[in-house]
Amino acid sequence: MKRLAIIGSTGSIGRQTLEVVKDLKNHKVVALSCGHNFSLFRKQLLEYKPDYAAAIRKTEELERDFPEITFFSGAEGIEEMLEAATPDVVVNGASGAIGLRYSLKALEVSRRLCLANKESLVCGGKLLIKRAVEKGAELIPVDSEHSAIFQLMRGKDKPKKIFITASGGALRDYSIEKMYNASLKEVLRHPTWSMGNRITIDSATMVNKGLEVIEAHYLFEYDEEDILTYICKNSLIHGGVIYSDGVIKMHLGKPDMKIPIAYALSYPKRGYHSDYMNIVEMSLMLEEIDYRKYPALELAREITGISSKQIAYNAADEIAVKYFEKGAIHFGEIFKLIKRVVELIPETDPRDFDEIVEIDRYSRELAEKEVAKL
C-alpha cells in the first residue's frame, strides 16, 4: 500500500485523483491540502480520514471537528505536512508559482512526484530537474500531453522530434477580430475538456500550450524547434514522437484527466480501468496552428530556455486572466499584457527559489501597472 499525499485536493486534479484512488485500491491517502474550499475539504477529510492536513489559512473549526488529524497552515504548513506524512507518492495539483515550493519539498520527502503544477517547470525547470536527480526521486508528468510523450518514450531510441496537441480552445473557429472581444462566457465554453477557469482561458489564448512547450523542454530535454505543436479538435491525439527513420508513434485516448493521473500513480503498471473508444469511429486529424490567432504560443517558443522570461510569461498571464475574469480587460488584451511584461524583464538565470520568487513578484507588479495603462 503506497502512502499518498495530495496538494490541492479540492481543485480539479485533486478531486479526480481521489476518484482514481478508489479504483486503484493500492494507495492510502495520508495527507491532503487545500486552498479555500473548506466545505469540500471537510467532506474529503470525513471520507478519506488522512493523518495530516494543511490549508493556506488556519482552520480552527476543522481542527476542532477532526481532533485525530494533525493540521498545518500557511505555505510553510504544506511543506511541514509533507515532511510529517513521509508519503511514497505526492500529487501536486496546486495552482500558481507557489507550486514550485511544494514540488521541491515533495522531491525531498517522497519517492515519486506526480506533477500537475505547470509553474514548477516553467518557473523552476532547471532547479526542479536538478533536485529530482540529486534525490533520486521520480518525476512523472500528469498533463495529458506530457503523459503521452512520457509513455511513448519508454525505450532506448530517443525520437528525433516530439509533438503535443491542442484543442484550439473555445474560440478556435472565431476570426481574429471576433476573438479580441470574446466574452468570458464564450471563452469558458471549452469544446472537449472540463477544466478550471484559468486553464480554460489559457486554452483559448494557447498560453497553456506555450507553457507545455516550455515544460516539455525541461522534462524531455528537447530544443524548442524539436517540440512540435498541432491542433487536434476532438482531443483524441494527445501527443506523438517522430524517429529518424520516419516512424511516427501517437498516443490516443479519451479526453479524460483521470487516465494520465492514474498512470502517474501506478507507473510502470496500468492499474486503472476505463472503457476504450471504438477505433473505427475515431476521427484522427491534426491541423497546423495559425500563429496569427495564437501569438502567445509563438512568444512562449521564443523564450523557451530563458528562465526569467518564462517566469514573467506565467506571472503576467495569471494577472491578465484575473482581470479578464473581472471584465476589466478585453480577451485580446491578455496577450498584449503578457508580451509587454516579458519585454520588460531582463534575461537572467535565477540560482535558487528565492530569486525565482523575486522575479515572479516583480513581474506581477509590472503586470498590475500595465493593466492600469490598458
C-alpha positions in Angstrom: 0.0 0.0 0.0 1.5 3.3 -1.1 1.2 6.4 1.1 -0.2 9.2 -0.9 -0.3 13.0 -0.3 -2.3 15.3 -2.5 -1.6 19.0 -2.7 -4.7 20.9 -3.9 -7.2 18.2 -3.1 -10.2 20.4 -3.7 -9.1 21.5 -7.1 -9.9 19.7 -10.4 -6.7 17.5 -10.3 -7.1 16.8 -6.6 -10.7 15.7 -6.9 -10.0 13.5 -9.9 -7.0 11.9 -8.1 -9.3 10.9 -5.2 -11.7 9.3 -7.6 -8.8 7.4 -9.2 -7.6 6.2 -5.8 -10.9 4.5 -5.3 -10.4 2.4 -8.4 -6.7 1.7 -7.9 -7.2 0.5 -4.3 -3.5 0.3 -3.6 -3.0 3.9 -2.3 -3.7 5.1 1.2 -4.4 8.9 1.4 -2.2 10.1 4.3 -2.2 13.8 3.7 -4.5 16.4 2.0 -4.1 20.1 1.5 -6.5 22.8 0.2 -6.7 26.5 -0.6 -10.0 28.0 0.2 -12.8 25.5 -0.4 -13.3 24.3 3.2 -16.8 23.0 2.6 -15.5 20.4 0.1 -12.3 19.9 2.2 -14.4 18.9 5.2 -16.2 16.2 3.1 -12.8 14.9 1.9 -11.4 14.7 5.4 -14.5 12.8 6.6 -14.3 10.3 3.7 -10.6 9.7 3.4 -9.5 10.2 7.0 -5.9 11.3 6.4 -3.4 11.5 9.2 -2.3 15.0 8.2 -4.0 18.1 6.6 -3.0 21.6 5.6 -4.6 24.7 4.4 -3.5 28.2 3.3 -5.1 29.7 6.4 -5.7 28.3 9.9 -8.8 26.2 10.2 -9.8 26.2 13.9 -13.3 24.7 13.2 -11.9 21.8 11.2 -9.2 21.2 13.8 -11.9 21.0 16.5 -14.1 18.7 14.5 -11.2 16.4 13.4 -9.0 16.0 16.5 -7.4 12.8 15.1 -5.9 14.8 12.2 -2.7 16.8 12.6 -3.3 20.2 10.9 -0.8 22.7 9.4 -1.5 26.1 7.9 0.2 28.6 5.5 2.5 27.9 2.6 5.1 26.6 5.0 2.4 24.4 6.6 2.0 22.4 3.4 5.8 21.7 3.4 5.6 20.7 7.1 2.7 18.4 6.3 4.7 16.7 3.6 7.7 16.3 6.0 5.5 14.8 8.7 3.5 12.5 6.4 6.5 10.8 4.8 4.5 9.9 1.7 5.7 7.5 -1.0 3.9 9.5 -3.7 2.9 13.2 -3.9 0.4 14.6 -6.4 1.0 18.3 -6.8 -2.3 19.8 -8.1 -1.7 23.2 -6.7 -2.1 26.3 -9.0 0.3 29.2 -9.3 4.1 29.7 -8.9 3.9 28.7 -5.2 3.5 25.1 -6.5 7.3 25.0 -7.2 7.9 25.3 -3.5 5.8 22.2 -2.8 7.3 20.3 -5.7 10.8 20.8 -4.4 9.8 19.6 -0.9 7.9 16.6 -2.4 11.1 15.5 -4.2 12.9 15.6 -0.8 10.5 13.6 1.2 8.9 11.1 -1.3 10.0 8.6 -3.9 7.7 10.0 -6.7 6.2 13.4 -7.6 3.2 13.3 -9.9 3.3 16.8 -11.3 0.3 18.7 -12.5 1.6 22.1 -11.4 2.8 23.7 -14.7 4.6 26.5 -12.9 7.0 24.1 -11.2 8.8 23.5 -14.5 8.0 26.9 -16.2 9.4 28.9 -13.3 12.0 26.5 -11.9 12.7 23.9 -14.6 16.5 23.6 -14.1 16.2 23.7 -10.3 13.4 21.1 -10.2 15.2 18.6 -12.5 18.4 19.0 -10.6 16.6 18.3 -7.3 15.0 15.2 -8.7 18.4 13.9 -9.9 20.1 14.7 -6.5 17.3 13.0 -4.5 16.9 10.0 -6.9 13.1 10.7 -7.0 10.8 10.0 -9.9 9.2 13.0 -11.6 6.1 11.8 -13.5 4.1 14.3 -15.6 0.3 14.4 -15.2 -0.7 16.7 -18.0 -2.3 14.6 -20.7 0.2 15.8 -23.4 3.3 15.2 -21.3 2.0 11.9 -20.0 1.5 10.8 -23.7 5.2 11.7 -24.5 6.4 10.0 -21.3 4.6 6.8 -22.2 5.8 6.8 -25.8 9.4 7.4 -24.9 9.8 4.1 -23.0 12.7 2.6 -25.0 16.4 3.0 -25.8 16.0 5.0 -29.1 15.4 8.7 -28.5 13.0 10.2 -31.0 14.3 13.0 -33.3 11.2 15.2 -32.5 8.2 15.1 -30.3 4.8 16.8 -30.6 1.9 17.8 -28.4 -1.6 18.8 -29.4 -4.1 21.5 -28.6 -7.8 21.6 -29.0 -7.7 25.2 -30.1 -9.9 26.2 -27.2 -13.4 27.6 -27.3 -12.6 30.4 -29.9 -10.8 28.2 -32.4 -13.5 28.8 -35.1 -13.6 32.6 -34.4 -12.0 35.2 -36.7 -9.1 37.1 -35.2 -11.3 40.2 -35.0 -14.1 38.3 -33.2 -11.6 36.7 -30.8 -10.4 40.1 -29.5 -13.8 41.0 -27.9 -14.9 37.5 -26.9 -16.8 37.3 -23.6 -15.8 35.3 -20.6 -18.9 33.1 -21.1 -17.7 32.3 -24.7 -14.2 31.6 -23.6 -15.2 29.2 -20.9 -17.2 27.0 -23.3 -14.4 24.5 -23.9 -15.3 22.1 -26.7 -13.7 18.9 -25.3 -12.2 19.3 -21.8 -13.8 20.1 -18.5 -11.2 22.2 -16.6 -10.8 25.1 -14.2 -11.3 28.7 -15.4 -7.7 29.7 -15.8 -6.6 26.7 -17.9 -9.8 27.0 -20.0 -8.9 30.7 -20.7 -5.3 29.7 -21.3 -6.5 27.1 -23.8 -8.3 29.8 -25.8 -5.2 32.0 -25.9 -2.9 28.9 -26.2 -0.9 30.2 -23.3 -1.4 26.7 -21.9 0.3 25.2 -24.9 3.1 27.7 -24.6 3.6 26.6 -21.0 3.6 23.0 -22.1 6.3 23.6 -24.8 8.4 25.0 -22.0 7.6 22.1 -19.7 8.5 19.6 -22.4 11.8 21.3 -23.0 12.9 20.5 -19.4 11.1 17.2 -19.0 12.4 15.5 -22.1 15.5 17.6 -22.9 14.5 18.8 -26.4 15.2 22.1 -28.0 12.2 24.3 -28.7 12.4 23.7 -32.5 12.1 19.9 -31.9 8.9 20.2 -29.9 6.1 20.5 -32.5 2.5 21.6 -31.8 -0.6 20.8 -33.7 -4.4 21.2 -33.3 -6.5 18.1 -32.7 -10.0 19.4 -32.5 -11.5 16.3 -30.8 -8.6 15.9 -28.4 -8.2 12.2 -29.1 -4.5 12.5 -30.1 -2.6 13.8 -27.1 1.0 13.6 -28.4 3.5 11.8 -30.5 7.1 11.1 -31.3 9.0 11.1 -34.6 12.0 8.9 -35.2 14.9 9.5 -37.5 13.7 6.7 -39.8 10.4 8.4 -40.4 8.4 6.3 -38.0 5.7 8.2 -36.0 4.1 6.9 -32.8 1.0 8.6 -31.4 -0.8 8.4 -28.1 -4.6 8.2 -28.5 -7.3 8.2 -25.9 -10.4 9.9 -24.4 -10.0 13.4 -23.1 -10.2 12.3 -19.5 -7.7 13.5 -17.0 -8.2 10.6 -14.7 -6.3 8.4 -17.2 -3.0 10.3 -17.0 -3.4 10.8 -13.3 -3.8 7.0 -12.8 -0.8 6.3 -15.0 1.4 8.6 -13.0 0.3 6.9 -9.8 0.5 3.3 -11.0 3.6 3.6 -13.3 5.1 1.4 -14.7 1.9 -0.7 -14.5 -1.6 0.2 -15.7 -3.9 -0.4 -12.8 -6.8 1.9 -13.8 -9.8 0.6 -15.7 -11.6 2.7 -18.3 -13.6 1.8 -21.4 -11.7 2.3 -24.7 -13.2 4.1 -27.6 -14.4 2.4 -30.8 -11.4 2.6 -33.1 -13.4 2.6 -36.3 -15.4 5.6 -35.1 -12.3 7.7 -34.3 -11.5 10.7 -36.5 -7.8 11.2 -36.3 -6.8 14.5 -37.8 -4.1 17.1 -37.0 -4.0 20.7 -38.2 -1.3 23.3 -38.4 -1.5 26.2 -35.8 -2.2 29.7 -37.1 0.2 31.8 -35.0 -1.7 35.0 -36.1 -4.6 33.7 -33.9 -2.3 32.4 -31.2 0.6 34.8 -30.8 1.0 33.7 -27.1 2.3 30.3 -28.2 4.8 31.9 -30.6 6.1 34.1 -27.8 6.5 31.1 -25.5 8.6 29.4 -28.1 10.8 32.5 -28.4 11.6 32.5 -24.7 11.9 28.7 -24.0 15.0 28.2 -22.0 15.2 31.8 -20.8 14.2 31.3 -17.1 13.4 34.9 -16.2 11.2 35.5 -19.2 9.4 32.2 -18.6 8.6 33.3 -15.1 7.4 36.7 -16.4 5.2 35.0 -19.0 3.5 32.9 -16.5 3.1 35.7 -13.9 1.7 38.2 -16.4 -0.8 35.6 -17.7 -2.1 35.0 -14.2 -2.7 38.7 -13.7 -4.2 39.1 -17.2 -6.6 36.2 -16.7 -7.7 37.6 -13.3 -8.6 41.0 -14.8 -10.2 39.4 -17.8 -12.5 37.4 -15.5 -13.4 40.6 -13.8 -14.3 42.2 -17.1 -11.6 44.9 -16.7 -9.7 44.0 -19.9 -10.7 42.5 -23.3 -9.7 39.0 -24.2 -7.4 40.3 -26.9 -5.5 42.4 -24.3 -4.4 39.3 -22.4 -1.6 38.7 -24.9 -0.7 42.4 -25.1 -0.1 42.4 -21.3 2.0 39.2 -21.3 4.2 40.4 -24.2 4.8 43.8 -22.5 5.8 42.3 -19.2 8.1 39.7 -20.9 9.8 42.5 -22.8 10.4 44.5 -19.6 12.1 41.6 -17.7 15.8 41.2 -18.5 17.3 37.8 -19.3 18.6 36.2 -16.1 19.0 32.7 -14.8 17.8 32.5 -11.2 20.1 30.5 -8.9 17.6 29.4 -6.3 13.9 29.5 -5.2 14.2 32.9 -3.6 15.4 34.5 -6.8 12.6 32.9 -8.7 10.1 34.3 -6.2 11.6 37.7 -6.6 11.3 37.7 -10.4 7.7 36.4 -10.1 6.8 39.2 -7.7 8.4 41.9 -9.8 6.7 40.5 -13.0 3.3 40.7 -11.2 4.0 44.2 -10.1 4.7 45.2 -13.7 1.6 43.4 -14.9 -0.6 45.3 -12.5 0.9 48.6 -13.7 0.3 47.6 -17.3 -3.3 46.7 -16.6 -3.8 50.3 -15.2 -2.5 51.6 -18.5 -4.9 49.5 -20.5 
